[in-house]
Amino acid sequence: MKTSWRAASLVATAATVLALTTACGRDDSTTPASAARNAGATVAAGDDGNPGGGTAIGAGNGNGYGADGTQGATAPVTPAGKLAVVSNPELGKVLTDGSGLTLYRFDKDTAEPPKSACSGDCATTWPPVPADGATAGAGVDPALLGEVTRADGSRQLTIGGRPAYRYAKDVNAGDVNGQGVGGTWFALAPTGKKAKPSGLPGLSVRKDPRLGEIVVDREGMTVYRFMKDEAWPKSVSNCAGACLRKWPAVAPVAADDTEGVKKKGLMPFTRADGTRQMTVNCWPVYTFSGDKAPGDTNGQGVGGTWYAVSPDGKPVGAPGE
């Protein structure tokens, strides 16, 4: 009797594991809260958890640099690597370096012409991001990347003309402890402007006069499906390289950070390149670099393979749909 009971228990456990590993294609309305990161860009695998760290957003520090006597060791000068865009619940789209560390701008700097007003102790607390080794990842316009020569002769990365910095107290990917320090330091948006929230959920539904109800991201930008992708038995993206630069992947969004989108198959998956991407009804979703403002649908029907997404994940207006 004991042997039979143990065997039955093992069978039940195996069935549970199998159910958990075949999420797509079944009605699973739960996306981990840790997936609440970004709509409109990719996020490194395993790095789609809730951003944040010890100091509250907007908390200031005594000298305006963020140094208060408890500052950690000076951050090493490391290349920026491939820049990425992540979504912060309070700040909207935020620019990060290749390690996921938030990049900042300083109000006392200038963009035209680019010039840094941060040196000495300031540059210890806010290490300038080197221009060498910086490349544009998904969701980042390469034309906005530039550089400025600092007073010490080093070359600093600029975004839209704005010198870029890290913050010494940001130690984990997604930390935004420098936001609002001294009333002069702010996280960088991908455009070089100050990051700010749109007020929209990570994914929601908009009524388009031509297409009807379509899904949009946190910035109000139209979300698309690629007809060459796969959804079952598992989500697969067939858009990479130049395609992904043109059609940035929508990174994970928590199910409770959506409105009007069907919960079935609403979950992230890991792409072949190791980054995480959101799906609607298990279909990978993207935005379009050719859409410049909320409401644009310039990607609709491109190549006969790209279509806006309906609330249930179907491609709007695609032949046979």
Backbone torsions as a table, in degrees:
resi	resn	phi	psi	omega
1	MET	NA	-42.6	179.7
2	LYS	-62.2	-41.2	-179.3
3	THR	-62.6	-42.1	179.9
4	SER	-63.9	-41.8	179.8
5	TRP	-62.1	-42.6	-180.0
6	ARG	-66.4	-39.0	179.4
7	ALA	-64.4	-42.6	178.9
8	ALA	-63.3	-37.7	179.6
9	SER	-64.7	-41.7	179.7
10	LEU	-64.9	-38.9	178.8
11	VAL	-63.2	-43.5	179.8
12	ALA	-63.0	-41.1	179.3
13	THR	-63.9	-42.7	179.3
14	ALA	-62.4	-39.1	179.1
15	ALA	-64.3	-38.5	179.2
16	THR	-64.4	-44.6	179.3
17	VAL	-61.9	-42.6	179.9
18	LEU	-61.3	-41.9	179.6
19	ALA	-63.1	-37.4	-178.1
20	LEU	-72.6	-23.7	-176.6
21	THR	-96.4	3.5	177.9
22	THR	-124.9	53.8	-173.2
23	ALA	-66.5	-44.9	-177.0
24	CYS	-68.9	140.0	-178.0
25	GLY	94.0	-4.9	175.1
26	ARG	-124.7	165.3	-176.7
27	ASP	-82.7	97.1	-179.3
28	ASP	-123.4	102.1	-175.0
29	SER	-90.4	7.0	-177.0
30	THR	-108.2	115.1	170.3
31	THR	-107.2	132.1	-177.6
32	PRO	-52.8	139.3	178.5
33	ALA	-58.4	-27.2	-179.7
34	SER	-67.9	-8.8	-179.6
35	ALA	-84.6	-1.4	-176.5
36	ALA	-76.0	85.5	-176.7
37	ARG	-130.0	-54.6	-170.4
38	ASN	-153.1	140.3	166.1
39	ALA	-118.4	117.0	178.1
40	GLY	117.3	2.8	-179.4
41	ALA	-164.1	170.3	-179.4
42	THR	-92.3	160.8	177.8
43	VAL	-134.7	143.5	-179.3
44	ALA	-59.1	145.7	179.8
45	ALA	-56.9	135.0	-180.0
46	GLY	78.7	2.0	-177.4
47	ASP	-124.0	49.1	176.7
48	ASP	-119.2	25.5	178.4
49	GLY	-81.0	178.6	-177.4
50	ASN	-66.1	117.9	179.5
51	PRO	-70.2	155.7	177.2
52	GLY	141.5	166.8	179.2
53	GLY	-165.0	-178.4	-170.1
54	GLY	-38.0	-53.8	-173.4
55	THR	-83.4	135.3	-179.2
56	ALA	-66.4	149.2	178.6
57	ILE	-60.4	132.0	177.4
58	GLY	89.5	-4.2	-179.4
59	ALA	-70.3	131.0	-178.7
60	GLY	-93.5	169.4	177.1
61	ASN	-135.9	157.4	-167.8
62	GLY	-46.6	-51.5	-170.4
63	ASN	-95.7	5.4	178.2
64	GLY	86.0	-13.3	176.8
65	TYR	-95.2	-19.6	-174.5
66	GLY	101.4	-2.0	177.8
67	ALA	-86.4	127.2	-176.8
68	ASP	-135.9	19.2	179.4
69	GLY	92.3	-15.5	178.9
70	THR	-111.7	12.3	-178.3
71	GLN	-61.0	142.5	179.8
72	GLY	-74.7	-176.1	-179.0
73	ALA	-65.6	154.4	179.3
74	THR	-60.4	130.4	-179.2
75	ALA	-68.1	140.5	179.2
76	PRO	-67.5	152.1	177.8
77	VAL	-81.2	102.6	-178.5
78	THR	-119.4	148.8	179.2
79	PRO	-59.7	154.8	179.9
80	ALA	-72.7	-31.8	-177.2
81	GLY	71.3	-152.4	-179.4
82	LYS	-82.7	114.1	180.0
83	LEU	-68.1	147.9	-178.4
84	ALA	-136.5	167.0	177.5
85	VAL	-119.2	126.5	175.6
86	VAL	-122.9	165.2	-178.9
87	SER	-113.4	124.2	177.6
88	ASN	-103.3	134.4	-177.0
89	PRO	-56.1	-33.5	-179.2
90	GLU	-91.7	-25.5	-170.0
91	LEU	-114.6	-6.2	-177.4
92	GLY	75.7	-143.5	-177.3
93	LYS	-74.9	127.5	-177.5
94	VAL	-126.0	139.6	179.1
95	LEU	-86.9	135.3	177.6
96	THR	-128.8	163.9	173.9
97	ASP	-83.2	-175.5	-176.7
98	GLY	-65.6	-16.4	178.2
99	SER	-95.4	0.9	179.9
100	GLY	88.8	5.2	179.5
101	LEU	-80.7	135.7	-177.4
102	THR	-64.8	139.6	174.8
103	LEU	-102.6	144.8	-174.0
104	TYR	-124.6	164.7	173.0
105	ARG	-127.1	156.0	-174.9
106	PHE	-117.5	126.2	-175.8
107	ASP	-62.3	-23.0	-178.0
108	LYS	-84.2	-7.0	173.7
109	ASP	-77.4	169.5	173.4
110	THR	-125.5	153.7	-179.9
111	ALA	-105.0	-25.2	-177.7
112	GLU	-132.8	92.2	-1.2
113	PRO	-80.8	160.8	177.9
114	PRO	-62.3	130.0	178.5
115	LYS	-155.7	134.8	178.8
116	SER	-95.9	134.9	175.9
117	ALA	-108.2	17.2	-177.3
118	CYS	-116.2	114.9	178.5
119	SER	-146.7	178.4	178.6
120	GLY	59.4	-130.4	-179.6
121	ASP	-60.1	-34.7	179.2
122	CYS	-59.6	-45.5	-178.1
123	ALA	-72.1	-16.0	173.9
124	THR	-75.6	-42.4	179.3
125	THR	-75.6	-33.9	-178.4
126	TRP	-121.9	78.8	-176.8
127	PRO	-59.5	124.4	176.1
128	PRO	-61.0	141.2	179.0
129	VAL	-83.5	122.7	-179.8
130	PRO	-62.0	144.0	177.9
131	ALA	-74.8	-33.3	-179.1
132	ASP	-63.6	134.4	175.1
133	GLY	84.9	1.4	-179.8
134	ALA	-87.8	127.8	177.5
135	THR	-132.1	158.4	-178.1
136	ALA	-87.7	123.2	174.1
137	GLY	-92.2	-169.5	-179.4
138	ALA	-59.1	133.0	178.0
139	GLY	86.7	-1.0	-179.8
140	VAL	-112.2	126.5	179.7
141	ASP	-79.3	114.4	-178.3
142	PRO	-57.7	-27.9	-178.5
143	ALA	-66.5	-18.6	-178.9
144	LEU	-86.5	-10.6	-179.8
145	LEU	-82.2	131.0	178.2
146	GLY	-148.7	-162.5	179.3
147	GLU	-153.1	158.7	175.3
148	VAL	-135.3	141.7	177.7
149	THR	-87.8	121.5	-178.4
150	ARG	-79.3	170.6	-178.0
151	ALA	-60.3	-29.9	-179.8
152	ASP	-85.9	4.3	177.5
153	GLY	92.3	-9.9	179.2
154	SER	-76.8	158.0	-178.5
155	ARG	-105.8	126.2	-176.2
156	GLN	-109.3	140.0	178.1
157	LEU	-66.2	138.7	172.0
158	THR	-121.9	149.2	176.3
159	ILE	-122.3	113.2	-176.1
160	GLY	59.6	31.3	-179.1
161	GLY	88.9	-13.1	-177.6
162	ARG	-88.3	122.8	175.0
163	PRO	-57.5	139.5	-176.4
164	ALA	-108.2	142.9	-177.9
165	TYR	-134.8	158.2	164.5
166	ARG	-102.0	174.0	177.5
167	TYR	-121.5	131.8	-174.2
168	ALA	-60.6	-25.4	-177.9
169	LYS	-90.4	-3.1	171.3
170	ASP	-85.3	111.5	-177.0
171	VAL	-112.3	-19.3	-179.4
172	ASN	-116.8	150.1	175.1
173	ALA	-55.4	132.3	178.8
174	GLY	93.3	-11.7	177.2
175	ASP	-61.4	140.1	176.6
176	VAL	-131.8	43.4	-177.4
177	ASN	-67.7	-16.7	-179.6
178	GLY	-86.8	-7.0	-176.3
179	GLN	-61.8	120.2	175.3
180	GLY	82.0	2.5	-178.3
181	VAL	-59.3	128.7	178.1
182	GLY	64.5	7.2	-177.7
183	GLY	69.2	13.9	-175.9
184	THR	-131.5	-9.1	-177.4
185	TRP	-112.6	130.2	-176.3
186	PHE	-142.7	145.5	176.3
187	ALA	-60.3	144.0	-179.7
188	LEU	-84.1	133.0	166.9
189	ALA	-80.9	163.9	-179.3
190	PRO	-59.3	-19.1	-179.1
191	THR	-87.8	-7.7	-175.0
192	GLY	95.9	-7.4	177.0
193	LYS	-84.2	176.8	177.1
194	LYS	-72.7	135.8	177.2
195	ALA	-67.2	138.0	177.8
196	LYS	-152.1	146.5	-177.6
197	PRO	-73.4	154.5	178.7
198	SER	-91.1	-19.4	-176.6
199	GLY	90.2	-6.7	178.9
200	LEU	-93.3	155.8	172.5
201	PRO	-65.4	170.6	179.1
202	GLY	-57.4	-41.3	172.7
203	LEU	-137.6	137.1	178.2
204	SER	-149.6	-177.6	-176.0
205	VAL	-116.7	135.0	177.8
206	ARG	-121.8	144.3	177.7
207	LYS	-90.1	107.4	178.8
208	ASP	-90.7	134.0	-176.4
209	PRO	-61.9	-24.4	-178.2
210	ARG	-101.9	-37.2	-172.2
211	LEU	-102.3	-13.4	-175.9
212	GLY	86.3	-148.6	-177.6
213	GLU	-76.4	121.8	178.9
214	ILE	-133.8	157.0	-179.2
215	VAL	-84.5	139.4	176.0
216	VAL	-129.2	159.1	-179.7
217	ASP	-90.4	-170.1	-175.9
218	ARG	-61.4	-26.2	-180.0
219	GLU	-91.8	2.7	-178.2
220	GLY	82.9	8.8	-178.5
221	MET	-83.5	141.1	-178.0
222	THR	-61.5	138.8	179.1
223	VAL	-103.5	138.9	-173.7
224	TYR	-124.3	161.4	172.3
225	ARG	-117.5	148.5	178.0
226	PHE	-107.6	121.6	-173.3
227	MET	-67.4	-13.7	179.3
228	LYS	-90.1	-2.7	176.9
229	ASP	-77.2	174.5	178.4
230	GLU	-129.8	150.4	178.8
231	ALA	-119.7	-33.2	-177.5
232	TRP	-130.3	144.6	3.3
233	PRO	-75.6	-6.0	175.1
234	LYS	-147.6	157.7	-179.5
235	SER	-72.8	130.8	178.8
236	VAL	-137.1	128.2	174.6
237	SER	-97.6	130.1	175.7
238	ASN	-108.3	25.3	176.9
239	CYS	-115.6	114.3	-178.5
240	ALA	-144.1	172.5	176.5
241	GLY	58.3	-126.9	-178.6
242	ALA	-61.0	-34.2	177.9
243	CYS	-60.7	-44.1	-176.8
244	LEU	-70.4	-27.9	176.1
245	ARG	-70.7	-31.9	179.2
246	LYS	-81.9	-31.1	-178.1
247	TRP	-126.2	79.5	-177.9
248	PRO	-58.5	134.6	179.1
249	ALA	-69.1	140.9	173.7
250	VAL	-79.9	120.8	-177.5
251	ALA	-83.3	168.8	-169.3
252	PRO	-54.5	141.7	177.5
253	VAL	-132.5	136.8	178.6
254	ALA	-68.8	144.9	-179.9
255	ALA	-57.8	-34.7	-179.9
256	ASP	-81.7	2.8	174.4
257	ASP	-107.3	31.6	177.9
258	THR	-128.6	159.8	179.5
259	GLU	-145.9	120.5	176.9
260	GLY	85.4	-4.8	-179.0
261	VAL	-95.0	133.4	-178.8
262	LYS	-59.6	133.4	-174.0
263	LYS	-76.5	-20.9	-179.5
264	LYS	-62.5	126.3	178.5
265	GLY	68.7	19.5	-180.0
266	LEU	-92.0	92.5	-172.1
267	MET	-162.5	160.8	177.0
268	PRO	-88.7	163.5	172.8
269	PHE	-142.1	165.6	179.0
270	THR	-96.6	122.8	-180.0
271	ARG	-73.8	168.7	178.7
272	ALA	-62.7	-27.0	-180.0
273	ASP	-85.4	3.9	176.6
274	GLY	92.0	-8.2	178.3
275	THR	-85.7	165.9	-177.9
276	ARG	-104.8	141.2	-177.8
277	GLN	-136.4	146.1	179.6
278	MET	-82.5	151.6	173.2
279	THR	-126.9	154.2	169.3
280	VAL	-120.8	119.4	-172.8
281	ASN	54.6	39.5	177.0
282	CYS	73.8	-1.9	177.6
283	TRP	-89.1	127.6	176.5
284	PRO	-57.3	141.5	-179.0
285	VAL	-124.5	154.8	-172.0
286	TYR	-141.5	165.8	163.9
287	THR	-109.4	178.1	-176.4
288	PHE	-123.8	128.0	-178.2
289	SER	-65.4	-19.0	178.7
290	GLY	-80.9	-8.6	173.5
291	ASP	-87.2	117.7	-174.5
292	LYS	-100.4	-15.9	-177.1
293	ALA	-146.8	153.5	175.9
294	PRO	-52.9	136.3	-178.8
295	GLY	99.8	-19.5	177.7
296	ASP	-66.2	142.2	175.5
297	THR	-133.5	41.6	-177.0
298	ASN	-66.4	-16.5	179.6
299	GLY	-85.5	-8.6	-175.8
300	GLN	-62.2	119.8	175.8
301	GLY	79.5	3.8	-178.4
302	VAL	-57.2	127.2	178.1
303	GLY	64.1	8.2	-176.6
304	GLY	67.7	16.9	-176.4
305	THR	-131.4	-8.6	-177.1
306	TRP	-118.3	128.5	-176.4
307	TYR	-143.3	146.9	174.6
308	ALA	-60.2	157.5	-174.0
309	VAL	-106.5	133.5	175.6
310	SER	-81.3	166.7	-178.7
311	PRO	-59.0	-21.6	178.1
312	ASP	-99.3	10.9	174.4
313	GLY	90.7	0.4	179.5
314	LYS	-79.0	152.2	178.2
315	PRO	-79.2	119.6	-176.9
316	VAL	-71.1	124.4	175.4
317	GLY	78.7	4.6	179.7
318	ALA	-72.8	143.0	179.1
319	PRO	-56.0	134.2	178.1
320	GLY	84.7	-4.2	-179.8
321	GLU	-98.0	NA	NA
